[in-house]
Amino acid sequence: MQTENPTTILFITGAFVSNKCWDEWKDFFENKGFKTLAPAWPYKDAPAAVLRERHPDPQIASLRLTQLIDHYENIAKKLPQKPIIIGHSIGGLIAQILLQRNLAASAIAIHSVPPQGIMTFKFSFLKAGWGPLGFFTSTKKTFLMSFSQWQYAFTNGMPEEWQDKAYCESVIPESKLIVRDTITSAAKVDFNAPHNPLLLIAGSSDHTIPESLNYSNYKKYTNKNSITHFKVFPERNHFVLNQPGWQEIAVYIQEWIAKLPA
């Protein structure tokens, strides 16, 4: 990796968690010669505990997916060259949309929320998503995941003391509108269009975004002249970015990037 003019990796955070979830990933990729950015969502540039104290937060509650996409599009456009975009969950969806807009040299979508039109009726997906969608509750108030919801939706399979530590360090209030917008035209992707290289990563134990949903997302891409790859890691839940063993995924991504045609 050349360091004179390093490629920038733009990390895009998913919903419900602080952008600090990328701190170790930033260190990993900077040690490989990349420059990295992991900017917070609008109104979320504060420690997780501070953001939880602000709940219910009307500013965060007002956020829409189009605003969020525009936020990261503006960041990408200001960079000296197209970044590599790595996104998790809704961040993975935004990575796919920005790749479609030709704003990324390549994109990696980790346990990505799928674009519009891709659904599953798997029970774990419906159970994990029901609370954040916030039906029958005011969209003027943020959604804050309870510890039991966190255990099911993000950290299933981990010891309770780890789940508790992760909750304190990561969980923040969320906009119900953002979650609802992911099933609208704001989340649309033209799967037939040519695109720069895309890697979709899934986890076999993810309740929130099941492996099968990510595979359906992958299969929708039909442009045979574009690189689209899919990889499943066993026993990975939705807390994949900070789940013990996250380095294996980071190494896989770094090696995938290195193999791409110049």
N, C-alpha and C positions, 0 to 999 in steps of 0.2 A: 504494500500500500504506500503510495507516494504521499509524503507529508508536506511537501512544498506548497501544494494547493489541495488541501484535503477535501474529500467529499463530505458534505454535511448529511447527517442523519437527523431527520425531523421525526421525533416521537410524538404520537398523538394518543392522549389518555382516553380511556373509556369513561362511562358513567359511574357514579357512586363512589369513586375513589380519587384520592389526591394525585396530582402529577408527580409527587415525590416517589411514586412506585417505579419510576424510571431511573432513579439515582444510580443504582448498581449497574444498570444497563448502559448508562452514559459512561461510567468508568470503564466498563468492559470494552466498549467500542472506541473510546478515546485511546485506550491502550493499544488498540489495533491500528491507530493512525487516522481515525475519522474525527471530524468535528461533530458535536452533537447539540441538539436543542430539544427541550421538553417543556414547552410553554404551557402554562395553566389555561384552562378554559376561562372565558370572561367571567369576572366577579369571583373567581376561585383562587386568586393568587395570595393564599394565606395558609397557615398550618391547618391540618385537619381538625384539630381541637377547637381552633378559633371559628372555623366555618360551622362546626356543629353547634357552637354557642349562638350563632346567628340564626339558626333554624327556628321558625320558618322564615326563610330569606326571600323577600319578594323579587329582588333583582335576579337571583339564580332561577327562581320559579318562572320568570318571564322569558327565559332563553328558549330559542327555537333552533331546530336543526340547521336551517338555512343560514342563520347568524353564525353558528359554530363552524360550518363549512367555509363561510366567507372569512372568518377569523384565521383559520389555518391556510386558506388560499392566499391571503394577504402576506402572511409570514413566508410562505414558500416563494412567492413572487419577488420578495425583497432579497432573496439569497443570490449570490453571484452566479450560481449554476443550479440546475435542477437537483433537489435533494433526493436521497433515498428516504422514503417515508415508511415508518414502521408504526402501525396502529393496533391497539387492543380493543376488542368489543366494538362500541360505537366508533372508536378511533380507527378500527379496521375498516368499517364502512366508509368513513371519511377518506381513508387512504385509497380505497377503490375509486371513490368519486374524483379525487384529485388526480389520480392516475389517468382516469378517463379524460380529464381536462388537460392532459399532457403537461402536468406540473411536477411530475416525479420521474426521475431516471429509472426507478423501479420501486415496487411497493411490496411490503410484507404485512399481511392482515392476520393477526393472531386472535383466534377464537372470535372471529368477526361477527357482529350483527350483520345479517345478510341484506342486500339491497331489496328494494320494493318487489313484491311478487313471490318471494321465497318464504315459505312457511312450513312449520311442522306442528303437529298436534300431540307431540310427545308430552307426557304428563309433566316431566321435570321442567320443561321449557315453559309450560303454562303456569305451573306453580311458582317458579322463580320470577316470572314476569308480571304476575297479577298485581302484586303490591305496587311496584314502580309505575305501572300504567295508571294507577290511582283513579279508576272508574268510581263514580259516585262520591268523589271528594273534590275539593276546590283546587283548580290548577293555579290559583294565586298563592298557594302554599307549597313549599318544597316537600319532597318525600325524603325521609331519613330512614334508612334500613335498620331494622331492629337487629339485635345480636342473633336471634334465632333465624331470622331471614338471611343474615350474612352467613351463618353456618351452612345453610342449605344452598344458597345461590352462588357463593364464592368459595368457601373453604371446606366443603365436604371432604371427608376422608382425612383431615388433619387433626392432631391432638388439640383438645379444647384450649389449653394454655397458649398454643400458637394462634389459634383462631381469635382469642381474646386480644393478644398483642397486635395482631394484624388489624383488628377492628379499631383499636385505639389509634393506631398509626395512619390508617388509610381512609376510613369511611367518612364521607361528607354528604351534605344534603344535595338533592338532585331535582331538576326540572321534570315534572311529569309530561310537559309538552314535548320535550326533546325525545322522550321514550316513545310517545305516541306518533311523533313525526317520522319515525323509522319505517312505518308501514304506509307512508304517503309518497307522492311523487317527488318530495324533497330528497328521497333516498333512491331515486331511479338511476339505473346504470344501463347503458346500451351494451349488452353482452356480445353483440356481433361486431362491434367496432374494434379496429386494431388498437393495441395498447402496448406500452412498455412492459418489461417482465413483472410478473405478479406471482407471489408465493402465498398460498393460503395454508395456515397452520391450525390444526384442531387438536382437542384433547379428549381422550376416551372417557373421562370421568366428569366432564363439564355438564352441570345441570342447567345452567343459564343458556348456553349456546351449545347444544349437543353436537357431537362429531358428525352425525348424519346431516345436520343443517348446513354445516360448513362444506360437506361433500356436495350437497345440492347446489350450493353457491358456486363451487368449483366447476361442476358439470354444466352450468349455464353458459360459461364462456366458450364460444364456438369459433372464434377467429383462429384458424389454423396457422396463420403467419405470426402469431403472438405467443410469447412464452407464458404459460400458465401452469404452475405446479401446485401440488397438494401433498401435505405431510401430516400424519397423525402421530402424536406422542402419547404413549400409554400412561394411565393414572394421573393425568393432568386435569385439575379443576379450573374454575374460572379465575382463581387467584394465581394463575400460571406465571405471571411476571415475577412474583416474589415467593412462589412455592419452592421449597427446597429442591435443588436440581435444575433451577431455571437456566443455569449456565449451559446445559446441554443444548437447549433451544437456541441460545445466543450463538453458540459455536456453529450450529447447523446453519443459522441465518448468515453468519459471517462467511462460511464456506460456500453457501449458495450464491452470495453476492460476488465472491471471488471468481466463480466459474462462469459468470455471465459474459456474453460477448462484449468486447470493448466498443 
